[in-house]
Amino acid sequence: MPEWITWVFDGIGSTIFSLIAGALIGGAIGYKIGVHKNVKQKQTGGDNVKQRQEFTLENEDVSKETLFAPGFGNIVAEVPAEKVAEVKAAFDAAGLAGYEALVGWVNEEESFIYGDMRISMEEALHAWTATLEKVFPTRATENKDEVKTGLYKADSIYVCKNKVAKPTVFIPVFPGTNCEYDSADAFERAGANTIVKVFKNMNANDIRESVDEFVKAIEQSQIIMFPGGFSAGDEPDGSAKFFATAFRNAKMTEAVMKLLNERDGLALGICNGFQALIKLGLVPHGEICPQSAESPTLTYNTIGRHVSKMVYTKVVSNKSPWLQGAELGKVYCNPASHGEGRFVAPQEWLDKLFANGQVATQYVNESGVPTMDEEWNVNGSYMAIEGITSPDGRVLGKMAHSERRDRSVAMNIYGEQDIKIFESGVAYFK
């Protein structure tokens, strides 16, 4: 028998959830609750041995009213059996006694069981998804091929020659951008200063003033970070074209290239920001340049609509200064939220990017293997590519939101969430 029981909390929010450290989303429901605990007893002869002590929670402890109540906002958490008393005490101490209810235990059968009813996990998932499958399909392809590409271990990493005690990051904001606060917080936690400027476009004079303000901010900075969000609402066919068009202004282009070429600066783009980098040519070329018909780009997800879920990505190259705090070959988990995140490129370009160590991260399955399976490669990116760099690694573009993490954020999600790109970017200048 497993040593976990499941409790449900009546919509009390993150404060109560934080009382349950390490809680996970549960598996299945049992009608008669059996819990086993390992205890130590001293036997004759003086040897300490582990014995199993069983206690049983009877049927009346799990009622139909509890199981099938319309508890919108409830939180289901798995709690080790030996911690149950602590959980109840925490609720009592907070004046919330009675807000918790036992709903079952996690079994080993991958089934939901209540009385004489038994529903397999597969059947339950089908019932949940099948109704709207024809309207909002969950898959666009049955391709589940694994991608065999290996890891790239660089002989040397670009070293900054213009050191500063505390680098400054410029974060440009365009209409529709919504990740500037998260990005600024991530860099400030890592030890950087930030400058956040909004590009105004109400009239021609606003645009001229914004260009001058942006140029000034870039000149004061060591890092430029293109944040996520939906530039100009991404309509029609946005994909950060507003971003890219603005930065092709001659003054802005010159300022960016001076930051990169004369001050050993860095550039980072996440989600919509990655789209901006690739439209500008900063990835994969390392400079602002025109795109050709053969250039790598980001296009509509294979499913044909916006996707929003946690994704697992593997660091497959250590060439970039942005990835020096990450572990080569390790898998990291971050949220993805985009409609145009599918990386596409001719085979010639794909081969070149892998050979040069410019493929930074790939989407992987539960086994850590890059895959074309939509369950894991959520946008259908060629060769499961999630992030790429410039030739020298100083410009990084990726789709998953590595900035969307903080204390008590996504606590119920399995896997390491901190890829440490912000800390690595700051450390590069020290």
C-alpha positions in Angstrom: 0.0 0.0 0.0 1.3 3.5 -0.7 2.2 5.9 2.0 0.2 8.9 0.7 -3.3 10.2 1.3 -5.1 12.9 -0.6 -6.7 16.0 0.9 -8.8 18.7 -0.8 -8.9 22.2 0.4 -11.9 24.4 0.0 -10.6 27.1 -2.3 -8.4 28.8 0.3 -5.6 29.7 -2.1 -1.9 29.8 -2.1 -1.6 30.6 1.7 -2.9 27.2 2.7 -1.2 25.5 -0.2 2.1 26.8 1.2 1.5 24.9 4.4 1.9 21.6 2.4 5.4 21.7 1.3 6.1 19.5 -1.7 2.5 18.6 -2.4 1.8 17.0 -5.8 -1.3 16.5 -7.8 -2.9 13.2 -7.0 -3.5 10.0 -8.8 -6.7 8.1 -7.9 -9.5 7.8 -5.4 -10.1 4.9 -3.0 -13.4 4.3 -1.2 -12.0 2.4 1.8 -8.8 4.1 2.8 -5.9 2.0 3.9 -2.7 3.7 5.1 0.5 2.0 6.1 3.3 3.6 8.1 6.8 2.4 8.7 7.7 2.4 12.4 10.8 1.3 14.4 10.4 -1.1 17.3 13.1 -2.4 19.5 13.0 -6.2 19.8 14.6 -8.7 22.1 18.3 -8.8 21.3 18.6 -5.1 20.8 18.2 -4.9 17.0 16.2 -2.1 15.5 14.0 -3.4 12.7 11.3 -1.8 10.6 7.8 -3.1 10.9 4.6 -2.1 9.2 1.9 -0.7 11.3 -1.5 -0.5 9.7 -4.5 1.7 10.5 -7.7 2.0 8.5 -9.9 4.9 7.8 -13.5 3.6 7.3 -15.9 4.4 4.5 -17.7 7.1 6.4 -14.5 9.2 6.3 -15.0 9.7 2.6 -18.6 10.7 1.7 -20.3 11.2 -1.6 -20.9 14.8 -0.7 -17.2 15.4 -0.3 -16.2 13.6 -3.5 -18.7 15.1 -5.8 -19.1 18.6 -4.3 -18.8 21.5 -6.8 -15.5 22.7 -5.2 -14.3 25.1 -7.8 -10.9 26.4 -6.8 -10.2 23.4 -4.5 -6.6 22.2 -4.2 -5.8 18.5 -4.2 -2.6 17.6 -2.5 -0.8 14.4 -1.6 0.4 14.3 1.9 2.5 11.6 3.6 0.5 9.6 6.1 2.8 10.6 8.9 2.2 14.3 8.1 -1.6 14.2 8.4 -1.7 15.4 12.0 0.6 18.3 11.1 -1.6 19.4 8.3 -4.7 19.4 10.5 -2.8 21.2 13.2 -1.7 23.9 10.7 -5.4 24.4 9.7 -6.5 24.6 13.3 -3.7 27.1 14.1 -4.8 29.3 11.2 -8.4 29.2 12.3 -9.4 27.1 9.3 -10.5 23.9 11.0 -13.0 22.0 8.8 -11.7 23.5 5.5 -9.9 20.2 4.8 -11.5 16.9 3.8 -10.2 13.5 3.1 -11.1 12.4 -0.5 -9.1 9.2 -0.9 -5.7 7.6 -1.3 -3.4 7.1 -4.3 -3.5 3.5 -5.4 -1.2 1.5 -7.7 -3.9 0.5 -10.2 -4.2 3.7 -12.2 -7.9 3.6 -11.6 -10.5 5.7 -9.9 -12.4 3.5 -7.4 -15.5 4.4 -5.3 -17.7 1.6 -3.9 -18.4 -0.8 -6.7 -17.4 1.7 -9.4 -14.0 1.4 -11.1 -12.8 3.7 -13.9 -9.4 3.3 -15.5 -7.2 6.4 -15.9 -7.4 5.9 -19.7 -11.2 5.9 -19.7 -11.4 8.9 -17.5 -9.0 10.9 -19.7 -11.0 9.9 -22.8 -14.2 11.0 -21.2 -12.6 14.3 -20.3 -11.2 15.1 -23.8 -13.4 13.3 -26.3 -16.5 15.6 -26.2 -14.7 18.5 -27.7 -12.0 16.7 -29.6 -13.6 17.3 -33.0 -14.0 21.0 -32.2 -10.7 21.6 -30.5 -8.4 18.7 -31.3 -5.6 17.9 -29.0 -3.4 16.6 -31.7 -2.7 17.7 -35.3 -0.3 14.8 -36.1 0.4 11.3 -34.9 4.1 11.7 -35.3 5.9 10.6 -32.1 9.4 10.1 -33.6 12.3 10.7 -31.3 15.1 13.1 -32.4 18.6 11.7 -32.2 20.9 14.7 -32.0 23.2 14.3 -29.0 24.9 17.1 -26.9 27.4 19.8 -27.9 30.2 20.5 -25.5 32.1 23.6 -26.5 35.9 23.8 -26.3 35.7 27.5 -25.2 33.1 30.0 -24.2 33.0 33.7 -25.2 34.6 35.7 -22.4 33.6 39.3 -21.7 36.5 41.8 -21.9 34.5 44.8 -20.6 33.7 43.8 -17.0 31.2 45.7 -14.8 30.3 45.3 -11.2 26.5 45.4 -11.8 25.3 45.2 -15.4 22.2 47.1 -16.6 19.5 45.4 -18.7 17.3 47.4 -21.1 13.8 45.9 -21.5 11.8 47.5 -24.4 8.0 47.3 -24.1 5.7 47.5 -27.1 1.9 47.5 -27.3 0.7 44.1 -26.2 3.9 43.1 -24.3 3.0 41.6 -20.9 6.1 39.9 -19.5 8.2 43.0 -18.7 7.6 42.9 -15.0 8.5 39.2 -14.7 11.6 39.8 -16.8 12.7 42.8 -14.8 12.2 40.9 -11.5 14.2 37.9 -12.8 17.2 40.1 -13.7 17.0 42.1 -10.5 16.9 38.9 -8.4 20.0 37.9 -10.3 21.8 41.1 -9.3 21.3 43.4 -12.3 19.8 46.9 -12.8 17.0 47.3 -15.2 15.6 50.0 -17.5 12.1 49.5 -18.7 10.8 51.8 -21.5 7.5 51.8 -23.3 7.5 52.5 -27.1 4.9 55.1 -27.7 3.2 55.2 -31.1 0.1 57.5 -30.7 1.6 59.9 -33.3 4.8 60.5 -35.3 6.3 62.7 -32.6 5.8 59.9 -30.0 7.6 57.5 -32.3 10.6 59.8 -32.7 10.8 60.4 -29.0 10.6 56.7 -28.3 13.4 56.0 -30.7 15.7 58.5 -28.9 14.7 57.2 -25.5 15.4 53.6 -26.6 18.8 54.5 -28.1 19.8 56.3 -24.8 18.7 53.3 -22.8 20.7 50.9 -24.9 23.8 53.0 -24.6 23.4 52.8 -20.8 23.1 49.1 -20.8 25.2 45.9 -21.1 22.2 43.6 -21.9 19.1 44.0 -24.0 16.2 41.7 -23.3 13.2 41.4 -25.6 10.4 40.2 -23.3 7.4 37.9 -24.0 3.9 39.0 -24.6 2.0 39.7 -27.8 3.5 42.7 -29.6 0.7 44.7 -31.2 -1.6 41.9 -30.1 0.1 39.7 -32.8 -2.8 40.6 -35.1 -2.8 40.2 -37.9 0.1 37.8 -38.4 2.1 39.6 -35.7 4.9 37.4 -34.5 6.8 40.4 -33.1 6.9 42.3 -36.4 6.3 45.5 -34.5 9.4 44.8 -32.4 11.5 44.0 -35.4 10.3 46.9 -37.5 11.1 49.4 -34.7 14.6 48.0 -34.1 15.4 48.2 -37.8 15.4 52.0 -37.4 18.9 53.1 -38.3 19.6 54.7 -34.9 18.4 51.7 -33.0 20.2 49.2 -35.2 23.5 51.1 -34.7 23.0 51.2 -30.9 22.3 47.5 -30.7 25.3 46.5 -32.8 27.6 48.8 -30.7 26.3 47.1 -27.6 27.2 43.7 -29.1 30.4 44.5 -31.0 32.1 47.2 -29.0 31.0 46.5 -25.4 30.8 42.7 -25.5 27.1 42.9 -24.6 24.4 40.3 -24.5 20.9 39.9 -25.9 18.1 37.7 -24.8 14.6 37.1 -26.3 11.9 34.9 -24.8 8.7 33.9 -26.6 7.6 37.1 -28.5 11.1 38.3 -27.8 12.6 35.2 -29.6 10.3 36.0 -32.5 11.8 39.5 -32.6 15.4 38.3 -32.5 14.8 35.8 -35.3 13.0 38.5 -37.5 15.9 40.8 -36.9 18.5 38.2 -37.7 20.2 38.5 -34.3 19.6 34.7 -34.1 21.0 32.8 -35.8 23.3 35.4 -37.5 24.4 37.5 -34.5 23.7 40.8 -36.3 20.7 42.7 -37.5 20.3 41.7 -41.2 17.5 41.0 -43.8 15.8 37.7 -43.8 15.7 35.5 -46.9 13.2 32.9 -48.0 15.7 30.3 -46.6 16.2 31.9 -43.2 15.1 30.0 -40.1 11.9 31.4 -38.6 9.1 30.8 -36.2 5.6 30.1 -37.6 2.2 28.9 -36.5 2.0 26.0 -34.1 1.1 22.7 -35.8 -2.2 22.5 -33.9 -3.2 25.8 -35.6 -3.9 27.7 -32.4 -2.4 29.1 -29.2 -0.9 26.6 -26.7 -0.4 27.1 -23.0 1.2 24.4 -20.9 4.3 23.5 -19.0 7.1 22.1 -21.3 10.2 20.2 -20.6 13.4 21.3 -22.4 16.9 19.9 -22.4 20.1 21.9 -22.5 21.9 20.4 -25.4 24.8 22.9 -25.8 27.0 24.8 -23.3 28.4 27.3 -25.9 26.4 30.3 -24.7 27.3 32.5 -21.8 23.6 32.5 -21.0 23.8 28.7 -20.2 26.8 28.6 -17.9 24.6 28.2 -14.8 22.7 25.4 -16.4 23.8 21.8 -16.6 24.5 20.3 -20.0 22.1 17.5 -20.7 19.7 18.4 -17.8 16.0 18.9 -18.3 14.3 22.0 -17.2 10.5 22.8 -16.9 9.0 26.2 -17.8 5.6 27.4 -19.1 5.0 27.9 -22.8 2.3 30.2 -24.1 2.3 31.1 -27.8 0.5 30.8 -31.1 3.6 31.0 -33.4 6.4 29.1 -31.7 7.2 26.4 -34.3 10.8 26.6 -35.3 11.2 25.8 -39.0 14.3 25.8 -41.2 15.7 24.1 -44.3 17.7 20.9 -43.5 20.9 22.7 -44.5 20.3 25.2 -41.7 19.3 22.6 -39.2 22.5 20.7 -39.8 24.6 23.9 -39.5 23.0 25.0 -36.2 23.6 21.6 -34.6 27.1 21.4 -35.9 28.0 24.8 -34.6 26.4 24.3 -31.2 23.8 27.0 -31.8 20.8 24.8 -30.8 20.7 25.6 -27.1 17.6 23.7 -26.0 15.2 21.0 -27.3 11.7 19.9 -26.3 11.9 16.4 -24.6 9.5 13.7 -23.4 9.2 12.2 -19.9 12.4 10.3 -20.5 14.4 13.4 -21.5 14.5 12.4 -25.2 13.9 15.1 -27.9 10.7 14.2 -29.6 8.2 15.3 -32.3 5.3 14.1 -30.1 2.9 17.0 -29.7 2.3 16.1 -26.1 5.9 17.3 -25.4 6.9 19.3 -28.5 3.9 21.5 -28.2 4.3 23.5 -31.4 5.8 20.9 -33.7 9.2 22.6 -34.0 11.6 20.9 -36.4 14.1 18.7 -34.7 12.4 19.6 -31.4 14.3 22.9 -31.3 13.1 25.2 -28.5 16.0 27.7 -28.3 18.9 28.8 -30.5 21.9 31.2 -30.2 24.0 33.5 -32.3 27.3 31.9 -33.6 29.3 33.0 -30.5 26.4 32.3 -28.1 26.0 35.8 -26.8 22.4 36.2 -28.2 19.9 33.6 -27.0 16.3 33.2 -28.2 13.9 30.6 -26.6 10.2 30.1 -26.5 9.5 28.8 -22.9 9.1 31.5 -20.2 12.1 31.0 -18.0 11.3 34.3 -16.3 8.0 33.0 -15.0 9.2 31.5 -11.8 9.3 32.7 -8.2 8.6 31.4 -4.7 5.3 29.6 -4.5 4.9 29.6 -8.4 4.1 26.3 -10.1 4.9 24.4 -6.9 2.9 21.4 -8.1 4.9 20.9 -11.3 7.5 18.2 -11.4 11.0 19.1 -12.4 13.7 21.7 -12.1 12.4 25.2 -13.2 15.4 27.4 -12.7 17.6 27.2 -15.8 19.6 30.2 -14.3 19.9 32.1 -17.6 19.5 35.4 -15.8 22.2 34.6 -13.2 24.5 33.5 -16.0 23.9 36.7 -17.9 24.8 38.8 -14.9 27.8 36.6 -14.0 29.2 37.0 -17.6 30.2 40.6 -16.8 31.9 40.0 -13.5 
